[in-house]
Every structure is written in structure tokens, then in C-alpha cells.
Amino acid sequence: MGSKQEPPSWVGVSEDTTANWGPWPNRVEQAFPYFMLGLGVLIHLFSSEQPAAHQRVTLALAGAALCWVALTDTLPRRFRPAGRLLPLLSLTGVLVLAAVLMAREVPYLLFMIVGFFHALRLRPLWAMWAGLAVTSVLINSVAGGGPEETLWNSPELFLPVVVVQTLAIGGGSLMADKLLEQSAKRREALERLEAAMTENAGLHRQLLAQAREAGVLDERQRLSREIHDTLAQGFTGIITQLEAARSDPVEQERHLATATALARENLAEARRAVHALRPEALDTAQLPEALRGVAGRWADRARVPIEVTTTGTVRPLHPEVEATLLRITQEALTNVDKHAAAGRAGLTLSYMEDQVTLDVRDDGRGFDPGSPRPDGYGLSGMRHRAERLAGTLVVESEPGGGTAISVNLPAITAAEDR
């Protein structure tokens, strides 16, 4: 990165701010000395009663002032020379020539006003204040005989006028510069804000596209889980019952009736999964009763006794919470039937103040939770369901020691969802 360069010191009042005023104010400022000098000449010619020789000398001095302004102010603006000496030199010449002209003809007080504008360009600030003070002293005393005589005759008027005039012009200029600087900063901030809003609009469009893609993926995953939890499990149960009917003629009718009921239940659940509806068991009963129904039907099929317990104050939960607990129960019991070879099982639903917990346990063969298990959508599917609702799923098991699955979800009530 290169070093920061200081702006050239030779600039006009309208250019010496953070916010550039533009070309027209600069041109007006450059023309101002000529206008004031020309106005002074016109008034002098129409009002002077001095001899012709006196007027010729005065006009010659006015011509010298014209040349001085052109050489030390107008031309340097085009080249912008570095340094602070030339602006001070230009102001000094203007004040001297204006003082001489004003002493000869009072209308040249108008040209003396140019000194204020030259003084505002001086830097550092103490030089500006000094230039304004000197200009104010001269403009208020030359016509009265000079600074000393004016101070002697009316100090109570002369001094306050000089102080107030200096402070007013200098303070007003600095305040205007500050306001312009703040305006420029606000304009830059607005430009940055517009650019940020444009960028945010693009990001918003990008996020919407990503959200749509994520929604499609999430819907595919939902359907995949629902098919696994309903169709796959149902078909497994149907096949098991049909095989049992073929190998056990005595219980054939019971097995065929169970297979038929499973098929109908499976078809209804498949339709509901496609339409993202709640499980049918939750439409006609509260969650504890629905879990008892699921556990009872599973116990009849698996021929494994199961104890169902509910603790805490039962209350309606968010439909997604209840559906998740029901699906996890179905998957956990299916795993018990397929893998555990259990003699008995237990299910506990616990309602707490801000959480709801589901525990499914069995006394089966167990397994090592740390070892990789090719269980498809088994444990990983249950864990994904829990985590999707900011919950947790913990599996405790050991070979020969049974298995316990604990699911913990936020107890979001149905009322909180509205």
C-alpha cells in the first residue's frame, strides 16, 4: 500500500472541504475578486470628487490589484502549487492594495472583503484566524484614519466589531465545512447501504434457492423415513405372520387375520406419509393411549410382554413432537423384535415441565453401541428424528445385558404452536 498523500494546499474555499461543491461555486469564488474590484471602480468613478490626477493614480492601483489577483490567485488555481507561502503572499498583497485603495476612495472597501475569502484558505488554522482578524481590523479602521486612530477614538465599538466579525466568519466557515463533511459521510453511508441492500437482495435470492433445494431434500428424507417406519416395518410384520400361518396350521386363522390387519394399517399409514399427515393412532387418542395401542399390537405379534408406564401431567404436545415419539417407539420395538430376542420389554413416557422423555428397554441379547451396525435407518434414523426437533437420543446396551433407548424432546405444547 502506498503512503497517503496530502491534498495540495492551494485550493479555494469551496474546494477545501471533504465534500467538493462542484465547478460552479469554484468559478463564482474565482470571479468574486474581479467583481468586487470592478464594482468598487464603478462607484469610485461615479462618486469621486477628487482631481483627475488623483483618480488616475487610484485607477492604476486598481489595475495593479487586478494583476495581483490574476497572478497570485487565478493562475495558481490551475497549477495548484504545493506549499503555504503563496496563499499568504496573495492575501498580504490584496490587503495592502485594498488598504491603499480604500484610503484614497472608500468604495474600495468592497475589494477589502476579498481578504476574508483569501484568509479562509490559510492553513494551519491559527493562520486563518490571524488573516481574518487583520482583514477585519483594516476593513473597520482604514476609512477612519487607520487602526491606531480608530482604536483611540472608539475602542468600545472597534474591538467588539473586530472580534465578533472574525469569530462569525471563521466559525461559520468551519461549521459549514463540518456540515459538508457530515453530509458527504452520510451520502457515502447511503451509497454503501444501497450497495449492501443490493448485495443482500442477491443473497436473499440465493438463500431462497438453497432453501427450496433443502426443502426438496428434506421432503425426500422425510418420505424415506416414513416409508421405512411404515411400509418396511409393516411388510416385515406381514411376512412374519404369513410365514407363521404356513408353518402353524393350528394358529393359521389368527396369523392371517393379523397379516390382513397389518396390511390395512400399513396402507393407511403409507397414504398419510405421502400427504405428511399425523399417524392415524394420534387422530383418535392422546399420545399415551396411542403408545399403548402400538405397544399392545407389537406384543401380540412379537409374543413378548411389554409394560407401558406414563408419568407426569399428560398434556397435548405439538403434533410433530407426538408423531416423532410415536415413530421412534415403532422403530425401537421393531428393533427389539428383529434383533433382541427379548423375554420382556418396557416403555415409559415421562412428562416434565419443559421436556418429554421416552424410554424403551428390553432384556434381550444387547450389543456394543460403539461397534458399527449396518442397521439402515434404525438407530441413525431415530437419532435424526430426535435431533430435527432439537432433542437427543441415547442408547445404552452391552452384550447380554439388554438395551435401553432414551429420547428427550422439548415439551412444546399444542398451544405454543399457535
Salt bridges, closest charged atoms under 4 A:
GLU15 OE1 - ARG77 NH1 3.64
GLU15 OE2 - ARG80 NH2 2.10
ASP16 OD2 - ARG123 NH2 2.94
GLU29 OE2 - ARG77 NH2 3.26
GLU29 OE2 - ARG121 NH1 3.65
ASP73 OD2 - ARG77 NE 3.50
ASP73 OD1 - HIS118 NE2 3.75
ASP73 OD1 - ARG121 NH2 2.66
GLU105 OE2 - HIS44 NE2 3.79
GLU105 OE2 - HIS54 NE2 3.75
GLU181 OE2 - LYS185 NZ 3.52
GLU219 OE2 - ARG222 NH2 2.57
GLU226 OE1 - ARG327 NE 3.19
GLU226 OE2 - ARG385 NH2 3.44
ASP229 OD1 - HIS228 ND1 3.13
ASP229 OD2 - ARG385 NH2 2.60
GLU251 OE1 - ARG254 NE 2.96
GLU265 OE1 - ARG297 NE 3.76
GLU269 OE1 - ARG327 NH2 2.93
ASP283 OD2 - ARG272 NH2 2.15
GLU289 OE2 - ARG292 NH1 3.97
GLU320 OE2 - ARG388 NH2 2.60
GLU322 OE1 - ARG278 NH2 2.48
GLU331 OE1 - HIS228 ND1 3.45
ASP363 OD2 - ARG344 NE 3.94
ASP417 OD1 - HIS318 NE2 3.19
